[in-house]
């Protein structure tokens, strides 16, 4: 059947009302008994308020009886009578896998290297959390006993209760002004915050921040902030000052899964250089395998948020593809608010649950270092873990972008740069006799540079490739790729690491070696690749191109025949 003409379709409250001559869309408060889709959740107009604090939005799909839900709209209270709304759910297996960043690798699916814990009678009690907001046993038990895959069976932020039965509040902000006010009042003084992003699935880098950073989610133990960048008014900056202060403050720990990828997106599109970020995958593996003494299983491979929630919080997390891939640049509906608020709130609950479990271990292992530092993990014996899987997966021309790795800054309070003895002791802690001796020496040089030069923004993982090349004239990138990892890294990845080190840190080099051993791999085919053009590849190469160091190639064979004039 041919699609209905647009003007013949039934009007839905989520579309709002546009009056002739008025550019704004108004979203009126209507009695919800006449509407039967999640998109029909009542919201006020953006003109009236850009921030909505919602109590237990997720219960729309959880209670089969009619109830009265109170929405706090700025300083005005609005009460609406609702019929229960049925949200469509699909299997949690539809979750989007975390995207590996520099120094990270996605964990194999559940059932391979990490298996779910067996269920017993204790699984009918919610896991302990030290936070004042906890999940009541009756709600947890009801979710456990609900039909698998039903709306009532999934974990949600709306199931948590604080003192005096207080519920987690959600602030949905669609302007810079209300975002700034909410952040100052409720989030700026927290020590730990859950963090997540949503963006349009078809967004390319050229489409700008509204498509690439559509929604920023920040959660504290009692509140969730949904900051809808895509709906901010066109006038003014997209970055409220307090948001930038929170994200760049290393003393406020931001926690999440695949968090480096989200922070890299924030830096690319909003010029926010995130610091103080902690990867929950690292904390989970540190706690789980320190408990069993299986230190060899502690690594930096990522595990999915859905797995962590079900494993550590006891219930499956809804990850339906229909919501995950929905249009995040549009005004959010009830499904999207439930989904995005739950993701951010899950992160903050996971951190406190796992950190409490870490503190019960004997001996107590240190917390994983902030992810932007690219430091190795340490187990309970305070030994550093130099797991080779801390490298990104071996890039190929077809599937992986070897330049898709964030350069990172060191925290200024990690080490006293005015105390050489302190730096010497710290660098010696990275001595690892179990790796190739040349790699061990390069590794220590890389960390020493990061500790002493806090003005540079580059990962030690990249710097050690440079030192292997510069300090060893007989080593070429092909051999360095074998020393760095087994199976070897792609040669172009090593080349990218060396060029990034030269450009970012201003390190010395031999012109002839650079031309004949490194730049020779930067072929026209490589420079034509999308990942090279859209990342920093040409930025690294252009200074050497101006110096005439790029090889001139034969038009017939493509082989180097000399250098530029």
Helices and strands as residue ranges (DSSP letters): G 6-8, G 13-15, G 32-34, G 38-40, E 51-55, G 57-61, E 67-73, E 76-82, G 92-94, E 105-106, G 121-124, E 134-135, H 137-145, G 151-153, E 154-155, G 157-159, E 160-161, G 163-165, E 169-173, H 176-182, I 183-187, E 192-198, G 205-207, H 209-212, E 215-219, E 223-227, G 229-231, H 241-248, E 253-256, H 259-270, E 277-279, H 280-292, G 295-297, E 301-302, H 305-308, I 309-313, E 316-317, H 321-324, H 334-359, G 371-373, E 377-378, E 384-385, G 388-390, H 420-428, H 437-452, H 460-470, H 477-484, H 491-505, H 511-513, I 514-518, G 519-521, H 524-528, H 530-534, H 537-546, E 551-553, E 560-563
